[in-house]
Amino acid sequence: MIGIDLVKSDRIKRLLDLYSDKFLHKVLSEEEIMLCKNYRTFAGFFAAKEACSKALGCGIGAECGFHDIILSKTDKGAPKLALSARVQENFKITHTSLSITHDGDYAIAVVALTSNIKGNQ
């Protein structure tokens, strides 16, 4: 299952300027916030969470919320993706892959998920 998302970084900056910490905490955990260097990094994380929800086929909502998608980084700084136990079990996810890139004022994320549900591999 594959999901992709494109985010204009300025849109995220406007939302942060308008809603500040409320918006930040709605989307990211404390650990994820600490990894964000600036609004552009946050835009990439936002795109990653949206791309993951698209790969699951449900979008952000009751089946999978922002905090069910857990982002971190490897020792070399590459993005990593994990899912809450609830989402991992409900969707039978066995493997996750994530790539985030930035070009100009855009952040793009691609997520690939492997599931052991027949027809979803």
N, CA, C and O atoms as a DFTB+ gen file, in Angstrom:
484 C
 N C O
     1  1       0.858      -1.161       0.000
     2  2       0.000       0.000       0.000
     3  2       0.909       1.231       0.000
     4  3       1.879       1.300       0.755
     5  1       0.584       2.191      -0.850
     6  2       1.422       3.373      -1.009
     7  2       0.580       4.627      -0.831
     8  3      -0.565       4.689      -1.279
     9  1       1.155       5.621      -0.176
    10  2       0.514       6.921      -0.025
    11  2       1.525       8.015      -0.280
    12  3       2.709       7.856       0.014
    13  1       1.065       9.123      -0.824
    14  2       1.936      10.271      -1.100
    15  2       1.196      11.542      -0.703
    16  3      -0.030      11.612      -0.790
    17  1       1.955      12.545      -0.265
    18  2       1.339      13.827       0.057
    19  2       2.324      14.947      -0.242
    20  3       3.535      14.789      -0.092
    21  1       1.783      16.071      -0.666
    22  2       2.538      17.276      -0.988
    23  2       1.982      18.408      -0.142
    24  3       0.770      18.618      -0.093
    25  1       2.868      19.137       0.524
    26  2       2.444      20.234       1.394
    27  2       3.253      21.483       1.043
    28  3       4.474      21.425       0.891
    29  1       2.567      22.594       0.920
    30  2       3.264      23.866       0.744
    31  2       3.676      24.362       2.130
    32  3       2.831      24.571       3.000
    33  1       4.962      24.546       2.320
    34  2       5.495      24.898       3.642
    35  2       4.913      26.193       4.180
    36  3       4.678      26.306       5.383
    37  1       4.673      27.177       3.311
    38  2       4.085      28.447       3.762
    39  2       2.706      28.261       4.384
    40  3       2.330      29.000       5.294
    41  1       1.945      27.269       3.894
    42  2       0.622      26.982       4.481
    43  2       0.784      26.533       5.927
    44  3       0.023      26.947       6.802
    45  1       1.768      25.691       6.170
    46  2       2.039      25.225       7.539
    47  2       2.502      26.392       8.402
    48  3       2.091      26.510       9.557
    49  1       3.346      27.246       7.857
    50  2       3.816      28.418       8.612
    51  2       2.646      29.311       9.012
    52  3       2.594      29.792      10.143
    53  1       1.707      29.537       8.092
    54  2       0.524      30.357       8.417
    55  2      -0.312      29.720       9.524
    56  3      -0.789      30.411      10.424
    57  1      -0.488      28.398       9.455
    58  2      -1.254      27.708      10.492
    59  2      -0.548      27.788      11.844
    60  3      -1.197      27.955      12.876
    61  1       0.771      27.669      11.839
    62  2       1.534      27.806      13.085
    63  2       1.439      29.228      13.627
    64  3       1.292      29.426      14.834
    65  1       1.520      30.210      12.748
    66  2       1.393      31.608      13.183
    67  2       0.014      31.876      13.772
    68  3      -0.124      32.627      14.737
    69  1      -0.997      31.259      13.187
    70  2      -2.374      31.485      13.613
    71  2      -2.727      30.709      14.882
    72  3      -3.339      31.262      15.797
    73  1      -2.342      29.426      14.941
    74  2      -2.766      28.556      16.048
    75  2      -1.636      28.118      16.968
    76  3      -1.894      27.523      18.015
    77  1      -0.409      28.396      16.607
    78  2       0.777      28.139      17.420
    79  2       0.826      26.713      17.968
    80  3       0.692      25.742      17.223
    81  1       1.019      26.607      19.269
    82  2       1.201      25.303      19.915
    83  2      -0.005      24.385      19.784
    84  3       0.147      23.163      19.766
    85  1      -1.193      24.955      19.695
    86  2      -2.398      24.134      19.580
    87  2      -2.335      23.272      18.316
    88  3      -2.630      22.078      18.362
    89  1      -1.957      23.871      17.204
    90  2      -1.836      23.134      15.942
    91  2      -0.677      22.148      16.010
    92  3      -0.810      20.999      15.590
    93  1       0.443      22.590      16.530
    94  2       1.629      21.748      16.660
    95  2       1.315      20.481      17.443
    96  3       1.650      19.381      17.004
    97  1       0.670      20.627      18.605
    98  2       0.362      19.479      19.461
    99  2      -0.782      18.617      18.917
   100  3      -0.894      17.444      19.273
   101  1      -1.618      19.180      18.071
   102  2      -2.674      18.379      17.451
   103  2      -2.075      17.343      16.504
   104  3      -2.607      16.243      16.357
   105  1      -0.959      17.704      15.861
   106  2      -0.361      16.866      14.832
   107  2       0.810      16.031      15.362
   108  3       0.950      14.864      14.997
   109  1       1.642      16.614      16.212
   110  2       2.885      15.967      16.639
   111  2       2.929      15.679      18.134
   112  3       2.315      16.378      18.941
   113  1       3.670      14.632      18.480
   114  2       3.956      14.322      19.882
   115  2       5.109      15.214      20.352
   116  3       5.743      15.885      19.537
   117  1       5.377      15.223      21.633
   118  2       6.494      16.012      22.178
   119  2       7.819      15.573      21.551
   120  3       8.659      16.411      21.222
   121  1       8.006      14.266      21.388
   122  2       9.244      13.741      20.807
   123  2       9.403      14.211      19.360
   124  3      10.503      14.566      18.937
   125  1       8.304      14.213      18.606
   126  2       8.344      14.665      17.218
   127  2       8.610      16.161      17.132
   128  3       9.347      16.610      16.254
   129  1       8.023      16.927      18.026
   130  2       8.237      18.378      18.049
   131  2       9.714      18.683      18.252
   132  3      10.254      19.604      17.639
   133  1      10.366      17.907      19.114
   134  2      11.790      18.133      19.391
   135  2      12.665      17.873      18.156
   136  3      13.775      18.397      18.061
   137  1      12.166      17.069      17.215
   138  2      12.919      16.784      15.992
   139  2      12.756      17.871      14.926
   140  3      13.535      17.937      13.975
   141  1      11.743      18.717      15.089
   142  2      11.466      19.758      14.092
   143  2      12.414      20.938      14.281
   144  3      12.438      21.576      15.333
   145  1      13.187      21.209      13.246
   146  2      14.108      22.339      13.290
   147  2      13.401      23.652      13.001
   148  3      13.774      24.702      13.523
   149  1      12.362      23.576      12.150
   150  2      11.638      24.780      11.729
   151  2      10.312      24.363      11.083
   152  3       9.970      23.180      11.065
   153  1       9.582      25.325      10.561
   154  2       8.271      25.024       9.972
   155  2       8.385      24.138       8.739
   156  3       7.439      23.423       8.412
   157  1       9.514      24.169       8.052
   158  2       9.706      23.312       6.876
   159  2       9.814      21.843       7.286
   160  3       9.271      20.965       6.617
   161  1      10.514      21.584       8.383
   162  2      10.584      20.215       8.896
   163  2       9.193      19.755       9.299
   164  3       8.799      18.625       9.011
   165  1       8.449      20.629       9.966
   166  2       7.085      20.306      10.374
   167  2       6.224      20.000       9.146
   168  3       5.399      19.086       9.182
   169  1       6.407      20.752       8.068
   170  2       5.649      20.499       6.838
   171  2       5.946      19.092       6.312
   172  3       5.037      18.398       5.855
   173  1       7.198      18.671       6.372
   174  2       7.556      17.319       5.953
   175  2       6.920      16.260       6.832
   176  3       6.453      15.237       6.332
   177  1       6.898      16.494       8.135
   178  2       6.262      15.556       9.059
   179  2       4.754      15.495       8.820
   180  3       4.152      14.422       8.858
   181  1       4.154      16.662       8.574
   182  2       2.723      16.705       8.292
   183  2       2.426      15.894       7.027
   184  3       1.486      15.100       7.000
   185  1       3.224      16.097       5.992
   186  2       3.052      15.353       4.737
   187  2       3.221      13.856       4.978
   188  3       2.494      13.055       4.391
   189  1       4.163      13.469       5.826
   190  2       4.394      12.049       6.118
   191  2       3.174      11.427       6.785
   192  3       2.783      10.309       6.447
   193  1       2.580      12.131       7.716
   194  2       1.411      11.583       8.408
   195  2       0.211      11.484       7.462
   196  3      -0.544      10.513       7.511
   197  1       0.040      12.479       6.614
   198  2      -1.037      12.434       5.620
   199  2      -0.801      11.293       4.624
   200  3      -1.734      10.565       4.286
   201  1       0.435      11.137       4.156
   202  2       0.757      10.066       3.203
   203  2       0.509       8.693       3.825
   204  3       0.030       7.782       3.149
   205  1       0.828       8.544       5.093
   206  2       0.594       7.274       5.785
   207  2      -0.898       6.973       5.862
   208  3      -1.321       5.847       5.599
   209  1      -1.690       7.968       6.218
   210  2      -3.143       7.746       6.319
   211  2      -3.731       7.393       4.956
   212  3      -4.685       6.620       4.874
   213  1      -3.175       7.948       3.897
   214  2      -3.623       7.613       2.542
   215  2      -3.228       6.182       2.186
   216  3      -4.000       5.459       1.558
   217  1      -2.023       5.777       2.589
   218  2      -1.596       4.404       2.327
   219  2      -2.504       3.407       3.048
   220  3      -2.776       2.323       2.533
   221  1      -2.964       3.776       4.229
   222  2      -3.894       2.924       4.977
   223  2      -5.277       2.908       4.323
   224  3      -6.056       1.976       4.524
   225  1      -5.570       3.933       3.550
   226  2      -6.852       4.009       2.861
   227  2      -7.976       4.584       3.688
   228  3      -9.149       4.431       3.346
   229  1      -7.623       5.252       4.787
   230  2      -8.674       5.757       5.675
   231  2      -8.598       7.261       5.916
   232  3      -9.570       7.853       6.385
   233  1      -7.477       7.886       5.608
   234  2      -7.303       9.291       5.936
   235  2      -7.155       9.476       7.436
   236  3      -7.234       8.512       8.199
   237  1      -6.941      10.707       7.854
   238  2      -6.850      11.021       9.286
   239  2      -8.264      11.095       9.829
   240  3      -9.098      11.837       9.311
   241  1      -8.532      10.324      10.874
   242  2      -9.867      10.295      11.471
   243  2      -9.930       9.274      12.578
   244  3      -8.944       9.046      13.280
   245  1     -11.083       8.658      12.738
   246  2     -11.309       7.719      13.846
   247  2     -10.439       6.466      13.749
   248  3      -9.973       5.951      14.765
   249  1     -10.222       5.975      12.522
   250  2      -9.436       4.749      12.367
   251  2      -7.945       4.974      12.569
   252  3      -7.223       4.064      12.980
   253  1      -7.487       6.180      12.280
   254  2      -6.068       6.516      12.421
   255  2      -5.935       8.014      12.610
   256  3      -6.217       8.790      11.697
   257  1      -5.508       8.415      13.783
   258  2      -5.307       9.832      14.072
   259  2      -3.851      10.227      13.885
   260  3      -2.987       9.372      13.692
   261  1      -3.585      11.522      13.943
   262  2      -2.214      12.007      13.808
   263  2      -1.254      11.319      14.781
   264  3      -0.124      10.995      14.415
   265  1      -1.704      11.098      16.017
   266  2      -0.808      10.530      17.030
   267  2      -0.678       9.011      16.937
   268  3       0.106       8.416      17.677
   269  1      -1.435       8.373      16.039
   270  2      -1.253       6.951      15.763
   271  2      -0.091       6.721      14.805
   272  3       0.388       5.595      14.669
   273  1       0.356       7.764      14.153
   274  2       1.479       7.708      13.218
   275  2       2.663       8.347      13.929
   276  3       2.633       9.534      14.256
   277  1       3.698       7.564      14.165
   278  2       4.813       7.984      15.005
   279  2       6.066       8.143      14.148
   280  3       6.532       7.192      13.520
   281  1       6.599       9.361      14.134
   282  2       7.783       9.662      13.342
   283  2       9.001       9.806      14.231
   284  3       8.925      10.322      15.346
   285  1      10.119       9.341      13.716
   286  2      11.395       9.500      14.410
   287  2      12.478       9.556      13.342
   288  3      12.181       9.628      12.149
   289  1      13.727       9.522      13.771
   290  2      14.842       9.555      12.824
   291  2      15.864       8.495      13.197
   292  3      16.027       8.147      14.366
   293  1      16.550       7.988      12.179
   294  2      17.638       7.038      12.410
   295  2      18.850       7.805      12.927
   296  3      18.837       9.035      12.985
   297  1      19.888       7.076      13.298
   298  2      21.124       7.714      13.744
   299  2      21.731       8.608      12.665
   300  3      22.445       9.563      12.971
   301  1      21.445       8.297      11.407
   302  2      21.970       9.084      10.292
   303  2      21.023      10.205       9.872
   304  3      21.321      10.941       8.930
   305  1      19.889      10.347      10.554
   306  2      18.952      11.434      10.287
   307  2      17.856      11.114       9.292
   308  3      17.073      11.997       8.942
   309  1      17.777       9.871       8.822
   310  2      16.708       9.495       7.897
   311  2      15.394       9.356       8.665
   312  3      15.403       8.920       9.817
   313  1      14.273       9.714       8.056
   314  2      12.990       9.594       8.754
   315  2      12.565       8.136       8.911
   316  3      12.799       7.304       8.034
   317  1      11.945       7.852      10.035
   318  2      11.398       6.521      10.323
   319  2       9.928       6.669      10.663
   320  3       9.491       7.703      11.167
   321  1       9.169       5.613      10.380
   322  2       7.731       5.615      10.609
   323  2       7.339       4.381      11.403
   324  3       7.757       3.267      11.086
   325  1       6.540       4.585      12.430
   326  2       5.954       3.485      13.195
   327  2       4.478       3.811      13.384
   328  3       4.049       4.953      13.214
   329  1       3.722       2.797      13.733
   330  2       2.285       2.971      13.958
   331  2       1.931       2.535      15.365
   332  3       2.600       1.681      15.946
   333  1       0.872       3.125      15.916
   334  2       0.395       2.699      17.230
   335  2       0.004       1.226      17.141
   336  3      -0.312       0.723      16.063
   337  1       0.027       0.555      18.263
   338  2      -0.333      -0.867      18.296
   339  2      -1.741      -1.079      17.740
   340  3      -1.987      -2.048      17.023
   341  1      -2.655      -0.182      18.067
   342  2      -4.045      -0.289      17.600
   343  2      -4.121      -0.278      16.077
   344  3      -4.783      -1.130      15.484
   345  1      -3.460       0.668      15.447
   346  2      -3.498       0.775      13.986
   347  2      -2.730      -0.380      13.352
   348  3      -3.172      -0.962      12.361
   349  1      -1.588      -0.701      13.925
   350  2      -0.794      -1.806      13.382
   351  2      -1.602      -3.106      13.391
   352  3      -1.575      -3.859      12.417
   353  1      -2.307      -3.367      14.465
   354  2      -3.120      -4.583      14.569
   355  2      -4.354      -4.519      13.664
   356  3      -4.656      -5.488      12.968
   357  1      -5.062      -3.400      13.665
   358  2      -6.287      -3.279      12.859
   359  2      -6.026      -3.427      11.365
   360  3      -6.836      -4.004      10.639
   361  1      -4.892      -2.902      10.911
   362  2      -4.576      -2.952       9.486
   363  2      -3.567      -4.058       9.145
   364  3      -3.173      -4.217       7.990
   365  1      -3.157      -4.817      10.168
   366  2      -2.215      -5.935       9.975
   367  2      -0.926      -5.490       9.281
   368  3      -0.443      -6.168       8.374
   369  1      -0.374      -4.363       9.702
   370  2       0.835      -3.815       9.088
   371  2       2.059      -4.561       9.613
   372  3       2.250      -4.706      10.821
   373  1       2.881      -5.029       8.678
   374  2       4.092      -5.776       9.049
   375  2       5.370      -4.992       8.773
   376  3       6.418      -5.309       9.336
   377  1       5.302      -3.976       7.915
   378  2       6.504      -3.195       7.594
   379  2       6.095      -1.805       7.118
   380  3       5.072      -1.641       6.453
   381  1       6.905      -0.805       7.466
   382  2       6.665       0.568       7.020
   383  2       7.932       1.142       6.388
   384  3       9.045       0.820       6.805
   385  1       7.753       1.986       5.389
   386  2       8.862       2.726       4.778
   387  2       8.406       4.161       4.554
   388  3       7.246       4.413       4.226
   389  1       9.330       5.096       4.735
   390  2       9.008       6.515       4.601
   391  2      10.149       7.248       3.928
   392  3      11.319       7.008       4.225
   393  1       9.797       8.149       3.014
   394  2      10.755       9.076       2.432
   395  2      10.134      10.461       2.442
   396  3       8.977      10.638       2.060
   397  1      10.910      11.439       2.881
   398  2      10.473      12.839       2.887
   399  2      11.509      13.640       2.111
   400  3      12.713      13.443       2.277
   401  1      11.030      14.544       1.261
   402  2      11.945      15.434       0.555
   403  2      11.355      16.832       0.519
   404  3      10.146      17.021       0.655
   405  1      12.224      17.796       0.334
   406  2      11.806      19.186       0.236
   407  2      12.347      19.761      -1.071
   408  3      13.486      19.493      -1.451
   409  1      11.526      20.547      -1.748
   410  2      11.964      21.234      -2.959
   411  2      11.337      22.618      -2.941
   412  3      10.118      22.766      -3.013
   413  1      12.175      23.608      -2.846
   414  2      11.663      24.971      -2.751
   415  2      10.771      25.102      -1.533
   416  3      11.189      24.819      -0.410
   417  1       9.551      25.530      -1.759
   418  2       8.616      25.735      -0.654
   419  2       7.673      24.549      -0.461
   420  3       6.609      24.697       0.141
   421  1       8.052      23.381      -0.962
   422  2       7.194      22.203      -0.859
   423  2       7.887      21.074      -0.102
   424  3       9.101      20.888      -0.194
   425  1       7.084      20.334       0.642
   426  2       7.536      19.104       1.303
   427  2       6.710      17.966       0.718
   428  3       5.492      18.073       0.574
   429  1       7.381      16.891       0.388
   430  2       6.723      15.731      -0.209
   431  2       7.103      14.504       0.606
   432  3       8.262      14.329       0.983
   433  1       6.113      13.654       0.875
   434  2       6.370      12.416       1.602
   435  2       5.707      11.253       0.873
   436  3       4.600      11.370       0.347
   437  1       6.415      10.134       0.857
   438  2       5.896       8.894       0.297
   439  2       6.008       7.826       1.368
   440  3       7.046       7.687       2.014
   441  1       4.931       7.072       1.553
   442  2       4.889       5.991       2.538
   443  2       4.502       4.701       1.831
   444  3       3.574       4.670       1.023
   445  1       5.230       3.641       2.151
   446  2       4.879       2.298       1.667
   447  2       4.647       1.426       2.895
   448  3       5.462       1.402       3.817
   449  1       3.540       0.719       2.894
   450  2       3.178      -0.162       3.999
   451  2       2.983      -1.573       3.466
   452  3       2.460      -1.768       2.369
   453  1       3.403      -2.545       4.247
   454  2       3.163      -3.945       3.922
   455  2       2.190      -4.498       4.947
   456  3       2.352      -4.291       6.149
   457  1       1.181      -5.201       4.462
   458  2       0.161      -5.782       5.320
   459  2       0.064      -7.271       5.019
   460  3       0.309      -7.701       3.892
   461  1      -0.294      -8.051       6.025
   462  2      -0.479      -9.477       5.763
   463  2      -1.942      -9.807       5.478
   464  3      -2.351     -10.964       5.578
   465  1      -2.735      -8.784       5.121
   466  2      -4.111      -9.009       4.686
   467  2      -4.055      -9.291       3.193
   468  3      -3.464      -8.512       2.445
   469  1      -4.651     -10.376       2.749
   470  2      -4.638     -10.727       1.319
   471  2      -5.236      -9.588       0.500
   472  3      -6.229      -8.968       0.880
   473  1      -4.585      -9.336      -0.648
   474  2      -5.070      -8.301      -1.561
   475  2      -4.495      -6.941      -1.277
   476  3      -4.709      -6.025      -2.071
   477  1      -3.764      -6.753      -0.170
   478  2      -3.191      -5.455       0.163
   479  2      -1.677      -5.433       0.038
   480  3      -1.038      -4.489       0.504
   481  1      -1.099      -6.434      -0.570
   482  2       0.361      -6.450      -0.666
   483  2       0.835      -6.082      -2.035
   484  3       2.040      -6.048      -2.283
